[in-house]
Structure formats: C-alpha cells, structure tokens
Amino acid sequence: MGLVAAGVVAFKAWQAASDPSVQIAFPQVPGFASIAGWLAIPVMLFLLYYLSRRPLSKAGAPDEPAPPTAVM
C-alpha cells in the first residue's frame, strides 16, 4: 500500500511539474490557521523523540549474536 501511495505522490508531482495548470490542494483547517506554526514545533519534537527512541528500545542485548545476513 505504501508503494502505491508513493507512486501516486510521485505521479502528481511529475504531473504538476509538467503541466502548470494542475493545482494540488492540501486540506486546510481554518481553526488551526493562527496556531499552525506553533503547533508544528511540539509535533516535530514528538516525532523526533518517537522515531529515535522506538528503535533503540527494541534493540537486543549487546551479548546476543548478530542476526544472519541475507544472501542474494
């Protein structure tokens, strides 16, 4: 599903770059317009924390053997 979404986004970007009459509109919430900039700061801090701490919490013990490597 993620590959399909990436393909759609890439196609829309290519379409917008090649045809200036195509307008890509992102949804806007009128109530958040005044605080959107300040709201982005804690959201980005949370994402930074989550995306760095989650993989570290799932790491194995240092004395465990490494997983087998994939052979192609």
C-alpha positions as CSV (number, residue, x, y, z in Angstrom):
1,M,0.0,0.0,0.0
2,G,2.8,2.4,0.8
3,L,4.4,1.8,-2.6
4,V,1.2,2.7,-4.3
5,A,0.9,5.9,-2.3
6,A,4.4,6.8,-3.1
7,G,3.7,6.2,-6.8
8,V,0.6,8.4,-6.7
9,V,2.6,11.2,-5.0
10,A,5.4,10.9,-7.5
11,F,3.0,11.0,-10.4
12,K,1.2,14.0,-9.0
13,A,4.5,15.8,-8.6
14,W,5.5,14.9,-12.1
15,Q,2.1,16.0,-13.4
16,A,2.3,19.3,-11.6
17,A,5.8,20.0,-12.8
18,S,5.0,19.2,-16.4
19,D,1.6,21.0,-16.6
20,P,1.3,24.3,-14.7
21,S,-2.5,24.3,-14.9
22,V,-2.7,21.4,-12.5
23,Q,-3.2,22.6,-8.9
24,I,-2.6,20.3,-6.0
25,A,-4.5,21.5,-3.0
26,F,-3.8,20.3,0.6
27,P,-6.6,20.3,3.0
28,Q,-6.7,23.3,5.3
29,V,-8.3,23.5,8.8
30,P,-9.4,27.1,9.3
31,G,-9.4,26.8,13.1
32,F,-5.7,25.9,13.2
33,A,-4.5,28.7,10.8
34,S,-3.4,31.0,13.6
35,I,-1.5,28.4,15.7
36,A,-0.3,26.1,12.9
37,G,3.3,27.3,13.2
38,W,3.4,27.0,17.0
39,L,1.6,23.6,16.8
40,A,4.3,22.3,14.4
41,I,7.0,22.6,17.0
42,P,5.7,20.2,19.6
43,V,4.6,17.8,16.9
44,M,8.1,17.7,15.3
45,L,9.7,17.3,18.7
46,F,7.4,14.4,19.5
47,L,8.2,12.8,16.1
48,L,11.9,13.3,16.7
49,Y,11.6,11.6,20.1
50,Y,9.5,8.8,18.9
51,L,11.5,8.0,15.8
52,S,14.7,7.9,17.7
53,R,13.6,6.1,20.9
54,R,11.4,3.4,19.4
55,P,14.2,1.6,17.5
56,L,16.6,2.0,20.5
57,S,14.0,0.4,22.8
58,K,13.7,-2.7,20.5
59,A,17.5,-3.2,20.3
60,G,18.8,-6.6,21.5
61,A,21.3,-7.1,24.2
62,P,25.0,-6.5,23.3
63,D,25.9,-10.1,24.2
64,E,23.4,-11.6,21.7
65,P,24.8,-12.8,18.4
66,A,24.0,-10.8,15.3
67,P,21.1,-11.9,13.1
68,P,22.1,-13.9,10.0
69,T,22.9,-11.8,6.9
70,A,20.8,-12.1,3.8
71,V,22.5,-13.6,0.8
72,M,21.3,-12.6,-2.6
